[in-house]
Amino acid sequence: FSLKDGQSKTITDVVAGSNKTVTEDNPGPNYQLTSINCNASTVPAPNRSTDTATRAVTFSIAAGETLDCTFTNTKQQGHIVVDKITDPSGDTQSFDFTLEGGPSNLAQQFSLTDAADPHDSGAIAPGSGYDASETVPDGWDLSSASCDQGETNVHNITVGPNETVTCTFNNTKRGSIVVEKVTNGGTDTFDFTSGTLSPSPFSLTTTAEGAAGKDAETFSNLAPGDYDVAESNKTDWDLDSATCDDDSDPDSISLSAGETVTCTFTNAKKTTSLSTSQSFIPQDKATISGTGTGTPNGMVNFKLHKGTLSNQANCGTAADTNPVVFEQLDVDIAVDPNDATKFNAITENDGTADTDTKNGYTIDTTTAGAYYWEVSYHS
């Protein structure tokens, strides 16, 4: 015979005797026999026994006695637990979820943060077809979604009787890279390139010196990984420094989950100046032209004066008081190799002293100024 919840069955005209049994068939995986209570019986307790493992009552009954037993079956339900993990850990972003379907026809909606307690579906009927889904917010990637108990598909979860399946959703936050341009000594437009950032190339223009006039380009929504950025060479500017605030080099920026890295390129305007020790090599050349033939004769003296000559007629005379700072005397005249009708005499200052040449002249910050040549011929 079969019974439903709350039903009973009375059997009369039972022949007295021993080792009689009443046994419940296996109810299947969704129910478990949790107790057999025969306390309402008039059959003495020593003459009856129960065993939930075999789902049986064994008894001996005498005339006029009654065996009254209640079999209690507990439905074996399952649970689905949904957990949220973020990278970086502890981020306060909230993620929306749905848990639907299955034999229990779930239609649950809920939100989780990394710090929140996991969501428990409550008791649900065993079976397959349960679907857990996440809405991924902007700026995040769903890195993985997996369940334990051998379940590999979060969109088709099977829950066994009295089983709890835990599904974990891992999300990774995207980051940003900010490229800043700072100039000292002026303003200008500078070009940048990158093999990993887009758009590339791009340009930044400063509007004032220092941080107050800086320009910047922000690259957002970047997955964690390695990135690079480089500044193109700019005429009349020196790159003083290129640093990132996470100690990465601009050519190898290591971006972590949820991180913002700022890389600053600082340039200084070049200025024209003389070094404190610079060899001066005269480049002037005296040329004597003629139409005759034969071997040239005579020599040329080269003298370099420091100062300004107001009257060219005074050059080399007693009225020429500007000091001679370099001279090369008795320079031979030779035929111009490119024109046989011309004769050249060229200074040959190599920075060293010899019998007819002063030491090579050195210009420093104290001797910068105006100069002029005195060139004379003698036989």
Secondary structure as GFF3:
##gff-version 3
##sequence-region A 1 379
A	DSSP	beta_strand	17	23	.	.	.	ID=ss1
A	DSSP	beta_strand	31	37	.	.	.	ID=ss2
A	DSSP	three_ten_helix	45	47	.	.	.	ID=ss3
A	DSSP	beta_strand	48	51	.	.	.	ID=ss4
A	DSSP	beta_strand	56	61	.	.	.	ID=ss5
A	DSSP	beta_strand	70	75	.	.	.	ID=ss6
A	DSSP	beta_strand	79	87	.	.	.	ID=ss7
A	DSSP	beta_strand	95	101	.	.	.	ID=ss8
A	DSSP	beta_strand	106	112	.	.	.	ID=ss9
A	DSSP	beta_strand	119	120	.	.	.	ID=ss10
A	DSSP	beta_strand	127	135	.	.	.	ID=ss11
A	DSSP	beta_strand	140	147	.	.	.	ID=ss12
A	DSSP	beta_strand	157	159	.	.	.	ID=ss13
A	DSSP	beta_strand	164	173	.	.	.	ID=ss14
A	DSSP	beta_strand	175	184	.	.	.	ID=ss15
A	DSSP	beta_strand	189	193	.	.	.	ID=ss16
A	DSSP	beta_strand	202	205	.	.	.	ID=ss17
A	DSSP	three_ten_helix	211	213	.	.	.	ID=ss18
A	DSSP	beta_strand	215	222	.	.	.	ID=ss19
A	DSSP	beta_strand	225	227	.	.	.	ID=ss20
A	DSSP	beta_strand	230	231	.	.	.	ID=ss21
A	DSSP	beta_strand	237	244	.	.	.	ID=ss22
A	DSSP	beta_strand	253	255	.	.	.	ID=ss23
A	DSSP	beta_strand	260	269	.	.	.	ID=ss24
A	DSSP	beta_strand	278	279	.	.	.	ID=ss25
A	DSSP	beta_strand	285	289	.	.	.	ID=ss26
A	DSSP	beta_strand	299	306	.	.	.	ID=ss27
A	DSSP	three_ten_helix	312	314	.	.	.	ID=ss28
A	DSSP	beta_strand	324	332	.	.	.	ID=ss29
A	DSSP	beta_strand	334	336	.	.	.	ID=ss30
A	DSSP	beta_strand	339	346	.	.	.	ID=ss31
A	DSSP	beta_strand	362	363	.	.	.	ID=ss32
A	DSSP	beta_strand	371	378	.	.	.	ID=ss33
###
